């Protein structure tokens, strides 16, 4: 286990895994394995990730706030307690509509 990963066999509060920073995107890798990576993100309002592609499927689980997730040109608004799957090899981007926290699970196996 890396020092940045979450503790094993210990309860953690999801919303406390990453803090907001004004004008920034903050991330913390919680679990990193050959088959998947789980990362917590905190976005200040208006912050985002520019359009890019990934060779792996990625699951966004919204913890707090709302964001626009654009996948292959179609924009989807996601809010707390919702999730969306971004398919491999499709361009995608994300912009926080409000201060926004999410868990991103990168699935590295078929």
C-alpha positions in Angstrom: 0.0 0.0 0.0 1.3 3.4 -0.9 1.3 6.3 1.6 -1.3 8.1 -0.4 -3.8 5.3 -0.4 -6.6 5.0 2.1 -6.2 2.8 5.2 -7.1 -0.9 4.9 -9.9 -2.3 7.1 -10.7 1.1 8.5 -13.9 3.1 8.0 -13.4 6.4 6.1 -15.9 9.2 5.4 -16.1 9.7 1.6 -16.6 13.5 1.7 -13.5 13.9 3.9 -11.2 12.1 1.5 -10.4 15.3 -0.4 -10.9 19.0 0.4 -11.8 21.9 -1.9 -9.2 24.5 -2.8 -10.2 27.8 -4.4 -9.7 27.9 -8.1 -8.3 24.3 -8.2 -8.8 20.6 -8.8 -7.5 18.4 -6.0 -7.1 14.6 -6.3 -6.0 11.8 -4.0 -5.4 8.2 -5.2 -7.2 5.9 -2.8 -6.5 2.5 -4.3 -4.1 1.6 -7.1 -4.0 -1.9 -8.5 -3.1 -3.5 -11.8 -6.8 -3.9 -12.6 -8.3 -0.6 -11.3 -7.5 2.7 -9.7 -9.9 4.7 -7.4 -9.2 8.4 -7.1 -11.1 11.0 -5.1 -11.4 14.5 -6.7 -12.6 17.8 -5.4 -13.3 20.6 -8.0 -14.0 24.2 -7.2 -16.9 25.7 -9.1 -16.0 26.2 -12.7 -12.9 24.0 -12.6 -12.7 20.8 -14.7 -10.7 18.4 -16.7 -10.2 19.3 -20.4 -11.2 16.9 -23.1 -9.1 13.8 -23.4 -9.4 10.1 -24.0 -8.4 7.0 -22.0 -7.8 3.4 -23.1 -10.0 2.3 -20.2 -13.6 2.6 -19.0 -14.0 5.1 -16.1 -16.8 5.2 -13.7 -17.7 8.6 -12.1 -19.6 8.5 -8.8 -20.8 11.9 -7.6 -20.4 12.5 -3.9 -21.4 16.1 -3.6 -22.4 19.0 -5.9 -23.0 18.8 -9.7 -21.0 18.8 -12.9 -21.3 18.6 -16.6 -19.7 15.5 -18.1 -19.3 15.6 -21.9 -18.7 12.2 -23.6 -18.3 12.1 -27.4 -19.9 15.5 -27.7 -23.0 14.8 -25.6 -23.2 16.7 -22.3 -24.7 15.0 -19.2 -25.5 16.8 -15.9 -24.6 14.6 -12.9 -25.4 15.4 -9.3 -24.8 13.9 -5.8 -25.8 10.2 -5.6 -25.6 9.7 -9.4 -22.9 8.1 -11.5 -22.0 7.9 -15.2 -19.7 5.5 -17.1 -17.2 7.1 -19.5 -16.4 4.5 -22.1 -12.8 3.7 -23.2 -11.5 5.6 -26.3 -14.3 8.2 -26.3 -13.3 11.8 -25.8 -14.6 13.1 -22.5 -14.4 16.3 -20.3 -15.8 17.5 -17.0 -16.7 20.9 -15.6 -18.0 21.6 -12.1 -21.3 23.5 -12.0 -20.9 23.8 -8.2 -18.2 22.8 -5.9 -18.1 19.1 -6.8 -16.6 15.9 -5.3 -16.4 12.5 -7.1 -14.8 9.1 -7.0 -13.3 8.0 -10.3 -12.8 4.3 -10.8 -10.5 3.5 -13.8 -11.2 -0.1 -14.9 -8.1 -1.5 -16.5 -9.4 -5.0 -17.4 -12.0 -6.1 -19.9 
